[in-house]
Amino acid sequence: MKPVARIIDANCNRAREAMRVMEEAARFLLDDAVLSESIKSLRHDFAMAVKAIPVQLPLYRDTPNDVGTQITLPTETARASVNDVVVAAGKRLSEALRAMEEYAKTLPNCQVPAMIEQLRYRGYTIEQQLTQRLSMSVRKQWQLCVLISESLCPNGDWQSVVKAVIDGGGDCIQLREKSLEGGELLDRARWLVEQCHQSGVSVIINDRPDVAMLAGADGVHLGQGDLPCNEVRKLVGQQLLIGVSTSELSQAKQAHIDGADYCGIGPMFPTTTKHKPVIVGPDYLREYRQWDKLPHLAIGGITPENLPELVDAGVQGIAVSSVVCGAENPSAVITKLLKR
């Protein structure tokens, strides 16, 4: 009995400590009241489960004679970031709960293993939610994203436009070529990544998470009719940023729930690039900024002339296409946009 009680007690302490670390992250790092409440509820239910163990665990505790207290690995003495602290706590929680569950099965007439099993499943979900929310640390609020389509570029010279964007100070390029076959699209994406990453410019691939992964791009952008964001997140994990086009706040909120890293919001103004039956305009931008859970790129008919209206509405980043791709001097247009 004594060895089993010591094992359960040690892992009980590990689990409590891990949950506290996770709760503090949700509360103070993320300011997420819902997630904080979920972890607090898990701690409460865990305490109830521990009370149901038919053994007074502290009576079997023997810290001075615990041989494990002197065993420390180099990776335990330092963390690269607060994200690593929380990730480690999540792993520690699941390991501790599994150990408790298994060893409690050896106790006679003990109902605790089933209780711990359900807590372990809840812990998995909370760990996933924390990991998704902490991914905000790699999310980027770009100032100017240019959507590149060969058909919009004079003489189809899309590569010259790419170089103009890089030289002009754009910080993101999205490759949008819906008609290209997969092999050619991948070749183009790889060339784009090579050019952009040398200058610190991000690359987003429209619609195709597979191409984005293979090309080493920074992210993928999804429309409302494309693959669902939550399904793409299962495929790419945290290797890609995921953007989702939205035209109303309910879509943005769903994108946030599904693990998106930023939202395209619009259309702001009428555009010749892509017909939209409804122009949501700067009013949606204002509503979005009041919510403001994710970085954004306002899109749709934006020009140097109408951009001040979006600046007044609080815009932080814009996405443009034909105004740059179709310009005689793309660099000059980029300069005007960035100045305004």
Secondary structure, DSSP 8 states (H G I E B T S, - for coil): -HHHHHHHHHHHHHHHHHHHHHHHIIIIIS--HHHHHHHHHHHHHHHHHHHTSSS-GGGG--GGG-GGGG---GGGS--SSHHHHHHHHHHHHHHHHHHHHHHHTTSTT--HHHHHHHHHHHHHHHHHHHHHHHGGGG----SEEEEE-GGGSGGG-HHHHHHHHHHHT--EEEE--TTS-HHHHHHHHHHHHHHHHTTT-EEEEES-HHHHHHHT-SEEEE-TTSS-HHHHHHHHTTSSEEEEEESSHHHHHHHHHTT-SEEEE---S--SSS--S---HHHHHHHHHHH--S-EEEESS--TTTHHHHHHTT---EEESHHHHT-SSHHHHHHHHHH-
